Amino acid sequence: MIPPESLKRSILEAARGQPVPARTARLSPTGAAAALPILATVVAYAVAVGAWDLVTGGAGRAVRGVASALGFLVGFGTATAGRPAHAGAAIVAGTVALAAAGTWLVLPRRRSMLSPARGRLLAVVLALPVLVGVWHVLWGSTYVDPFVRTGWKCIFMTMATAPWPFLAVFRASRRIDPRHPGLTGAALGSAAGAWGAVMAAIWCPLSVGSHVLVGHVLPLVLWVGLGAAVGSRMFRLRLLPTGPVRHP
């Protein structure tokens, strides 16, 4: 039996006014978002670099690749060969800011058990990939790329890194969305893809438009689709099985 719309609205209004359960009071979703996605992204990035170099060059190259990746992280993009230090720092810092802002926007407010408004989620889904690409190209216009690449390694790095911040943000939000589960998942995917784009920005010295579109924007679009698929399944309300009541 499908409940009437009036009952649905009453339930949603009641849930909106309920505080978050006490078990989440120790760490707010915003506080978790400031730590979990960053830690997950760093670890996933080092693993992804090692896996790529292991496949393409063997164990020795994998070890050197992980060490180099950690050096890039410490340098925050300033140590990337072929790219001016100031441009690298600006690209990485801007991408971090966009990823953090997107994460903050997709998480529910502390005193609400419902996900953010539809307009806010749509803004993250549509604007975040575009802004990441525009920021790269804007600073890329200040120098000449050292070489030309399509961007397959950047796609791999972003796609391999983004699942872990996605899980971290999912854990930080940890709630059902009865209104638009697919859109919530898509917004989480966009934010997670942006964290993956941070790692690609640290490593990659290229900022020409064609490379950025393929290597840095396309992975975010793919993660929007993956997030929508996961959200539609994980965030939706599930109907309880109905049947005759059996008394002992």
C-alpha positions in Angstrom: 0.0 0.0 0.0 1.4 3.4 -1.0 1.0 6.1 1.7 -0.8 9.3 0.7 1.2 12.4 -0.2 0.0 14.2 2.9 1.5 11.5 5.1 4.8 11.6 3.2 4.9 15.4 3.7 4.2 15.0 7.4 6.9 12.5 7.9 9.5 14.6 6.0 8.6 17.7 8.0 8.9 15.8 11.2 12.3 14.3 10.2 13.5 17.8 9.2 12.9 19.1 12.7 14.6 16.2 14.4 18.2 16.6 15.7 20.9 14.2 14.6 21.2 11.2 16.9 23.5 11.5 19.8 26.1 9.1 18.3 27.1 11.7 15.7 27.4 14.6 18.3 31.0 13.8 18.9 32.1 14.8 15.4 30.0 17.0 13.1 29.6 16.0 9.5 31.5 19.2 8.5 34.4 18.2 10.9 34.5 14.7 9.5 34.6 16.2 6.0 37.7 18.2 6.8 39.6 15.1 7.8 38.3 11.9 6.3 38.3 12.7 2.6 41.8 14.3 2.8 43.3 11.3 4.5 41.6 8.8 2.2 42.7 10.8 -0.8 46.3 10.9 0.2 46.5 7.2 0.9 44.6 6.3 -2.3 46.9 8.5 -4.4 50.0 6.8 -3.1 48.5 3.4 -3.8 47.3 4.4 -7.3 50.7 5.8 -8.2 52.4 2.6 -7.0 49.9 0.4 -8.9 50.4 2.3 -12.1 54.2 2.1 -11.9 54.1 -1.5 -10.9 52.2 -2.4 -14.0 54.2 -0.2 -16.4 57.7 -0.6 -14.9 58.0 -3.3 -12.2 58.5 -3.2 -8.4 61.5 -0.9 -8.5 59.7 1.7 -10.4 56.7 1.3 -8.1 58.8 2.1 -5.0 60.3 5.1 -6.7 56.9 6.2 -7.9 55.4 6.1 -4.4 58.4 8.1 -3.0 58.0 10.6 -5.7 54.3 10.9 -5.1 54.8 11.6 -1.5 57.3 14.3 -2.5 54.7 15.9 -4.8 52.3 15.9 -1.9 54.7 17.7 0.4 55.5 20.2 -2.3 51.8 20.8 -2.9 52.3 21.0 -6.6 55.3 23.3 -6.5 57.8 20.5 -7.2 56.2 19.3 -10.4 58.7 19.5 -13.3 57.7 21.6 -16.2 55.3 23.8 -14.3 56.1 27.1 -12.5 55.9 26.7 -8.7 53.5 29.6 -8.3 51.1 28.2 -11.0 51.3 24.7 -9.5 50.6 26.0 -6.0 47.6 28.1 -7.2 46.1 25.2 -9.2 46.3 22.8 -6.3 45.1 25.2 -3.7 42.2 26.2 -5.9 41.2 22.6 -6.5 41.4 21.8 -2.8 39.2 24.8 -2.1 36.6 23.6 -4.7 36.7 20.1 -3.4 36.2 21.2 0.2 33.4 23.6 -0.7 31.7 20.9 -2.7 32.0 18.4 0.2 30.6 21.0 2.7 27.6 21.7 0.4 26.6 18.0 -0.1 26.7 17.1 3.6 23.5 17.6 5.6 23.4 20.3 8.2 24.2 19.2 11.8 20.7 19.6 13.2 18.8 18.0 10.2 18.3 14.4 9.3 17.6 15.2 5.6 20.0 15.9 2.8 20.6 19.4 1.5 18.1 21.1 -0.8 17.8 20.0 -4.4 19.2 23.3 -5.7 22.4 23.0 -3.7 23.0 19.4 -4.8 22.4 20.4 -8.4 24.9 23.2 -8.1 27.6 20.8 -6.9 26.8 18.3 -9.7 26.8 20.8 -12.5 29.3 23.5 -11.4 32.1 21.6 -9.7 33.5 19.8 -12.7 33.2 23.0 -14.8 35.0 25.1 -12.1 37.8 22.6 -11.7 38.4 22.6 -15.4 38.2 26.4 -15.7 40.6 26.9 -12.8 43.2 24.6 -14.4 42.9 26.3 -17.8 43.0 29.8 -16.2 46.4 29.2 -14.6 47.6 27.0 -17.5 47.4 30.1 -19.7 50.3 31.6 -17.6 52.9 29.1 -18.9 53.6 26.7 -21.8 53.0 23.0 -21.2 56.3 21.0 -21.2 54.8 18.3 -23.4 51.5 17.0 -24.9 49.5 14.1 -23.5 45.9 13.0 -23.9 45.4 12.5 -20.2 44.9 8.7 -19.6 47.1 8.6 -16.6 45.3 11.6 -15.1 42.0 9.8 -15.7 43.3 6.6 -14.0 44.7 8.6 -11.0 41.4 10.4 -10.4 39.2 7.4 -10.9 41.4 5.2 -8.6 41.7 7.9 -5.9 38.0 9.2 -5.8 36.4 6.0 -4.4 38.0 6.5 -1.0 36.9 10.1 -0.4 33.5 9.0 -1.7 33.3 6.4 1.0 34.6 8.8 3.6 32.0 11.5 2.7 29.3 8.8 2.5 30.3 7.7 6.0 30.3 11.3 7.2 26.7 11.8 5.9 25.4 8.4 6.6 21.7 8.9 6.2 18.7 8.0 3.9 17.5 10.5 1.4 13.8 9.8 0.6 13.5 12.8 -1.7 16.2 12.5 -4.3 18.7 9.7 -3.6 20.2 9.7 -7.1 20.9 13.4 -7.0 22.5 13.1 -3.6 24.7 10.3 -4.8 25.6 12.3 -7.9 26.7 15.3 -5.7 28.7 13.0 -3.5 30.4 11.6 -6.6 31.2 15.1 -7.9 32.8 16.1 -4.6 34.8 12.8 -4.4 35.9 13.3 -8.0 37.1 16.8 -7.0 39.3 15.3 -4.3 40.7 12.9 -6.9 41.3 15.9 -9.1 43.5 17.4 -6.4 45.9 14.5 -6.6 46.0 14.7 -10.4 46.7 18.4 -10.1 49.6 17.8 -7.8 51.2 15.4 -10.2 50.3 16.6 -13.6 52.1 19.7 -15.1 49.7 20.0 -18.1 46.9 22.6 -18.2 46.0 23.0 -21.9 42.3 22.9 -22.5 42.1 19.7 -24.5 44.1 17.8 -21.8 42.2 19.3 -18.9 38.9 18.4 -20.5 39.9 14.7 -20.9 42.2 14.1 -18.0 40.7 16.3 -15.3 37.0 17.1 -16.1 35.9 13.8 -17.6 36.7 11.8 -14.5 34.5 14.1 -12.4 31.6 13.6 -14.9 32.1 9.9 -14.7 32.0 10.0 -10.9 28.8 12.0 -11.1 27.2 9.1 -13.0 28.7 6.5 -10.7 27.6 8.4 -7.6 24.0 8.7 -9.0 23.9 4.9 -9.5 25.2 4.2 -6.0 22.9 6.9 -4.4 19.8 5.5 -6.2 20.5 2.2 -4.6 21.9 3.1 -1.2 20.0 6.3 -0.2 16.5 5.4 -1.3 13.8 4.3 1.1 13.1 0.6 1.2 9.7 -0.9 1.5 9.3 -3.4 4.3 8.1 -6.8 3.3 4.4 -7.3 3.9 2.6 -10.5 4.6 0.3 -12.3 7.1 1.2 -11.8 10.7 2.1 -15.1 12.3 1.4 -15.4 16.0 3.4 -17.9 18.1 
